[in-house]
Amino acid sequence: MPRKLTVALLAPLCLAACTSQPSTGGSSPTHGGGGSSGMYGLNTHVPDFATRNFEPFNRQDVVAIAMREWRMFGSPVNDDNPEQRPEPQVAAIKPERAPGLWQRVGEYWWIGMDPGMSEVAWTGKHNADGQLTDFVHDGFFAWSAAFISYVMRVAGANERFPYSPNHSTYINAAASGQSPILRAHDPASYTPKAGDLVCVARGRSRQNIRFASLPTSYGFPAHCGYVVATGQNGPPFGRQLSIIGGNIDDAVALTHVPTDEQGRLASPAGQSYDPRYPWCAVLEVLYDAEEEPDAGR
């Protein structure tokens, strides 16, 4: 989406309906790894509370985690057109490179990716060898999909989510029914709920990747954000919802998205209500619970 949103698009949103039912990882704690089919691999970097599901994988936690990360970056709101944002002229203005925040981006990589991936050693300003990256041409290190993966991981999705540095990996997994907790929906016919993901293709794929295109047989640049509020009526769009995504202007940022009266992102003809983003899919997340059974206690 932002610069890197544009470079990696505000990063993994297009899918077809998934018919699998969610597993009950929350009610029956299991470790994220092993050899059964459908598992995406063991990650020894994951905290025990997430791996063993001390609380069920739930919608409330995902929204709360996304909002916690947003507040950590200073609660930025980015409602301008990402195509019109100027590129930074000095590294110091990039939040991802600030003391305390570049390490947090490193945690998105370390926890969100599987241990065998080279990206686990990246930070918000270092490559795997600990060398500073070029702050201008750093699209190769775009971390928006790592942010999505991190939130899923620490919320307790375990092996059911296809963790990846690329949004198209989980978009295609949802569209092909390969993830038991993701269902892909047409933005014109589904109303997003808090905790769902809304996705858009970017770059050269921006104009030709739509819901009907999914799944693709190849990876494509994209960006997704977590829905954190729905049914809103206020500036700047009137009827709108709010999403939080990573690597938006080099930060975790909130974006308002226009909707119709039903809360949908596109017209029945498939035209996105948002001139900035031609949404290609909404990914419904199938949680084990709506909230923590003992929230706040």
Secondary structure by P-SEA (a helix, b strand, c coil): ccccccccccccccccccccccccccccccccccccccccccccccccccccccccccaaaaaaaaaaaaaaacccccccccccccccccccccccccaaaaaaaaaaaacccccccccccccccccccccccccccccccccaaaaaaaaaaaacccccccccccaaaaaaaaaacccccbbbbccccccccccbbbbbbccccccccccccccccbbbbbbbbbbcccccccccccccbbbbbcccccccbbbbbbbcccccccccccccccccccccbbbbbbccccccccccc
